[in-house]
Amino acid sequence: MVDSIVILDFGSQYTQLIARRVRELHVFSEIVAWDAPAAKVLALHPRGFILSGGPASVYDENAPFLPDYVLKAEIPVLGICYGMHAMTLALGGKVSAGGVREYGLAEIDVKNENALLPLSHQKVWMSHGDRVDALPAGFEPLASSSNGILAGMSRADKGWYAVQFHPEVHHTERGKEIVQNFVYQICRCQPGWTAQNIIDSSIQAIRAKVGEQKVIAAVSGGVDSSVATALVQKAIGPQLSTIFIDTGLLREGEVEQLQIAFEETFDAKLTTINAGQRYFSALAGISEPEKKRKVIGELFIRLFEEQAARVGNPPFLVQGTIYPDVVESSGTAFGKADRIKSHHNVGGLPADMKFSLIEPLRELFKDEVRLIGEALGLPDTLVWRQPFPGPGLAVRCLGEVTPDRVSRLRKADAIFTSELNQAGLLGRPTREDARQLSQAFAVLLPVQSVGVMGDQRTYQETIALRAVTTEDFMTADWAMLPADLLARVSSRIVNEVAGVNRVVYDITSKPPATIEWE
Ligand code: XMP
């Protein structure tokens, strides 16, 4: 069993980042709700707890609090922001609101030698109005901000540490070092969470769950479903039937590329089902985004049920759900992060579904999924392709989804991506090459506007271009694409795609927008 850290979620927007920072150190981390049952949490056998931040104030009515078992577990605890306040309260210290509020970048001085914070003056990210006024018994101060607010405290004999700021946010200059000190020095975790390790334990878990039974897999063309299927393929080989539903909502050339990639990589045969007609009929007249997702999710399952019947009704279905899908669709904790959209993989599934799901990537972040894909020997074109939503072009075709409109969108998208590829902007993202885009695509808007082509008045639809950079798809920045590239793409789209006379560029980050338009 690999060493792990449990993160108690008090509702912070940064909770997932904490988990990522820990996993980057090759130590498994799991997020649980602050009020999850003690027995369930302790069964994870963590080597330490991290208490996340959160939007509440500890004296609020019904404010989340630190459950007893955490401090009784006799393992190290790191409280972050609200986590620091909850810890202080649980141990008899005092928290107060108001006074000098600190949001955003702040500067702190670390004065006392300690195992957590490197000794120096450093910039950190603060995001809370409350602060600790009186330390709990046995604690010593570690750092204070330039406004005199207590920025860190510890009781080293117990392994209890807390900071007012957010070490998980990259604006905190020495944040990675701080998380590393906690995980390696204080909790004494060994870095066992590696791609090979994840693969081995997934394979074992899949075999244990499935036994001799049959499994059906859904590949959608995206990285997640491909890697999930590859893992299951590796675990149970001939017990798996892999099906690819051509929904008619895929990008240009995608069907062919996927068939080639799969048949070259796997011994398994890929059964392609041509279902475009059925999708377009099911989607006729529907413009509402959530309705589209629901209809697509349902039809997807129905088609699988039909196919499953052909291969003897396997009880299991593989899905490429990844960790951010789970959290974004349902929330894990206090306040349950608002439901933004029902992801195809999770929320869109009908209640009467007859399959049990195998979701081997459910605990993984995207970058971890890619590393596993590589370790499994999947081709780069598949592993490093940009993410593509399960509902496909339907959620990029705003308004009604018709064959004509989808084909218009597909052509515009192909022009945009091929120009980006030629400019070398859609390759494998690396930390060194900040120009690399994480995702770029076209969106068709049901907005007609007046134009002039030749001497003719036109009244046609609009293409919006979207290109973003992001580390984790939870937040994203719009990309400052070169003006000459945008000019070339725009002119090619209006000239080559019938029915489009205007191209606009989306300059909104996430938040407040999402990456997809629906
Ligand atoms: P948003 O639009 O929520 O997207 O900022 C975040 C990332 O998720 C992808 N996405 C999906 N992936 N099924 C998926 O597998 C879906 O229903 C879905 N919706 C959005 C999106 O492309 C982006 O990478």
Residues whose N, C-alpha, C, O or C-beta is under 5 A from the ligand:
A	BS01	XMP	S342 H343 H344 N345 P387 F388 P389 G390 P391 F473 T514 I515 E516
